[in-house]
Amino acid sequence: VDYQAENAAELFVESLRTTGFGVLKNHPISQELVESIYDNWYKFFTSDRKEEFHYNTDTQDGYFPPSVSEVAKGHSVKDIKEYFHVYPWGQMPEELKEQIMDYYNRANAFAEELLGWVEAHAPAEVQEKFSVALSDMINGSNKTLLRILHYPPMTGDEEPGAIRAAAHEDINLLTV
């Protein structure tokens, strides 16, 4: 769906309803920003610096090593990945903070807009069941998670059945 099309909202919501996905082109988050984040966080994940930011079990912010990775539904072996949970109030490397928070804020604003699209174009019988306006769900929230994923190179010593990321279900209404 072309984000800049006059009927982008309707097409996006129709895609969600019929396929479960909505793919947008010409959206407001630049590919250059995303690629720069990939480069900067790759350097972080391949350094020992990540060990300084182990996740907080109470707040779930910080670095999650492969040893605590998830097990995808229907599988018994952990995914081969590591990741970092970013929250505005959470721990993060100072040298990466400005850029990742810029992205976090842009992605949140984009998500708020997309939630507004879903709200506006949802069937009436679905809209009646909203307890709060969808766009208000994210507005001002400090609980929106940004997960930065890293899939380490395969070594050949992986546990049988291990893969980087098995098919999975998403627990969120939207993932941007």
C-alpha positions as CSV (number, residue, x, y, z in Angstrom):
1,V,0.0,0.0,0.0
2,D,1.3,3.4,-0.9
3,Y,1.3,5.5,2.3
4,Q,0.9,8.6,0.1
5,A,-2.2,7.4,-1.8
6,E,-5.5,9.1,-1.0
7,N,-7.1,5.9,0.1
8,A,-4.0,4.5,1.9
9,A,-5.9,4.1,5.2
10,E,-8.7,2.0,3.7
11,L,-6.3,-0.1,1.7
12,F,-4.1,-0.7,4.7
13,V,-7.0,-1.8,6.9
14,E,-8.4,-4.0,4.2
15,S,-5.0,-5.7,3.8
16,L,-4.9,-6.3,7.6
17,R,-8.4,-7.8,7.5
18,T,-7.8,-10.0,4.5
19,T,-4.1,-11.1,5.0
20,G,-3.2,-10.2,8.6
21,F,-0.5,-7.9,7.3
22,G,-0.2,-4.4,5.9
23,V,2.9,-3.5,4.0
24,L,3.5,0.2,3.4
25,K,5.8,1.9,0.9
26,N,6.7,5.6,0.9
27,H,6.1,5.8,4.6
28,P,7.6,8.5,6.8
29,I,10.5,6.5,8.3
30,S,13.6,6.7,6.2
31,Q,15.5,3.6,5.1
32,E,18.8,5.5,5.8
33,L,17.8,5.8,9.5
34,V,16.9,2.1,9.7
35,E,20.2,1.1,8.0
36,S,22.2,3.3,10.3
37,I,20.5,1.7,13.3
38,Y,21.3,-1.7,11.9
39,D,25.0,-0.7,11.6
40,N,25.3,0.9,15.0
41,W,23.5,-1.8,16.9
42,Y,25.4,-4.6,15.0
43,K,28.6,-3.1,16.4
44,F,27.0,-3.1,19.9
45,F,25.9,-6.7,19.6
46,T,29.3,-7.9,18.4
47,S,31.1,-6.2,21.3
48,D,31.5,-7.0,25.0
49,R,29.7,-3.8,25.8
50,K,26.3,-5.6,25.6
51,E,27.2,-7.4,28.8
52,E,26.9,-4.1,30.7
53,F,23.2,-3.9,29.9
54,H,21.7,-7.2,31.0
55,Y,17.9,-7.1,31.1
56,N,16.1,-6.2,34.3
57,T,13.7,-9.0,35.2
58,D,11.2,-6.6,36.7
59,T,11.0,-4.0,33.9
60,Q,12.2,-6.1,31.0
61,D,14.5,-3.4,29.6
62,G,18.0,-4.1,28.4
63,Y,20.0,-6.8,26.7
64,F,18.7,-10.4,26.4
65,P,21.4,-12.9,25.5
66,P,20.8,-16.0,23.4
67,S,20.6,-18.1,26.5
68,V,17.3,-16.5,27.4
69,S,15.8,-16.3,24.0
70,E,12.2,-17.4,23.4
71,V,11.1,-20.8,22.2
72,A,8.6,-20.4,19.3
73,K,5.2,-22.0,19.6
74,G,5.4,-25.6,18.6
75,H,9.2,-25.8,19.0
76,S,11.3,-27.1,21.9
77,V,14.6,-25.3,21.2
78,K,15.3,-21.6,21.8
79,D,15.6,-19.3,18.8
80,I,19.2,-18.4,17.9
81,K,19.0,-14.7,18.6
82,E,19.8,-11.9,21.1
83,Y,17.9,-8.7,21.5
84,F,17.7,-5.4,23.3
85,H,14.4,-4.0,24.7
86,V,14.2,-0.2,24.5
87,Y,11.8,1.8,26.6
88,P,12.2,5.6,26.9
89,W,12.9,5.2,30.6
90,G,15.0,2.1,30.3
91,Q,18.7,1.4,30.3
92,M,20.5,1.8,27.0
93,P,24.0,2.7,25.7
94,E,24.5,6.4,25.9
95,E,26.2,6.5,22.5
96,L,23.2,4.9,20.8
97,K,20.5,6.7,22.8
98,E,19.9,9.8,20.7
99,Q,19.4,7.9,17.4
100,I,17.3,5.0,18.8
101,M,15.0,7.4,20.7
102,D,14.6,9.4,17.5
103,Y,13.5,6.2,15.8
104,Y,11.3,5.2,18.8
105,N,9.5,8.5,18.7
106,R,9.0,8.4,14.9
107,A,7.8,4.8,15.1
108,N,5.4,5.6,17.9
109,A,3.9,8.6,16.0
110,F,3.6,6.4,12.9
111,A,1.9,3.6,15.0
112,E,-0.5,6.2,16.5
113,E,-1.5,7.2,12.9
114,L,-1.9,3.6,11.8
115,L,-4.1,2.8,14.9
116,G,-6.2,5.8,13.9
117,W,-6.6,4.2,10.4
118,V,-7.6,0.9,11.9
119,E,-10.1,2.6,14.2
120,A,-11.7,4.6,11.5
121,H,-12.0,1.7,9.0
122,A,-12.9,-1.1,11.3
123,P,-16.3,-2.6,10.9
124,A,-19.0,-0.9,13.1
125,E,-19.5,-4.1,15.1
126,V,-15.8,-4.1,16.0
127,Q,-15.7,-0.4,16.7
128,E,-18.5,-0.8,19.2
129,K,-16.2,-3.1,21.3
130,F,-13.3,-0.6,21.6
131,S,-13.0,0.4,25.3
132,V,-10.8,3.3,24.3
133,A,-9.9,5.0,21.0
134,L,-7.1,2.9,19.4
135,S,-4.9,5.9,18.8
136,D,-5.3,6.9,22.4
137,M,-3.9,3.5,23.5
138,I,-0.4,4.6,22.5
139,N,-0.7,8.3,23.1
140,G,1.5,9.3,26.0
141,S,2.3,5.7,26.9
142,N,5.8,4.8,28.1
143,K,5.1,1.1,27.7
144,T,5.6,0.8,24.0
145,L,8.4,-1.6,23.4
146,L,11.1,-1.3,20.7
147,R,12.9,-4.6,20.3
148,I,16.3,-4.5,18.5
149,L,17.1,-8.0,17.2
150,H,20.4,-9.6,16.3
151,Y,20.8,-13.0,14.8
152,P,24.4,-14.2,15.5
153,P,26.2,-16.1,12.7
154,M,25.7,-19.8,12.7
155,T,28.7,-21.8,14.0
156,G,27.7,-25.3,13.2
157,D,27.5,-26.2,16.9
158,E,23.8,-25.3,17.2
159,E,21.4,-27.6,19.1
160,P,19.5,-29.8,16.6
161,G,16.3,-28.1,15.6
162,A,17.5,-24.6,16.5
163,I,16.8,-21.9,14.0
164,R,17.1,-18.1,14.2
165,A,13.4,-17.3,14.5
166,A,10.7,-19.9,14.0
167,A,7.2,-18.9,12.8
168,H,5.4,-17.2,15.6
169,E,2.3,-15.4,16.6
170,D,2.4,-11.7,17.5
171,I,0.7,-10.7,20.7
172,N,0.3,-7.0,19.7
173,L,-2.3,-5.3,17.7
174,L,0.3,-3.7,15.4
175,T,4.0,-4.2,15.0
176,V,5.7,-1.4,13.1
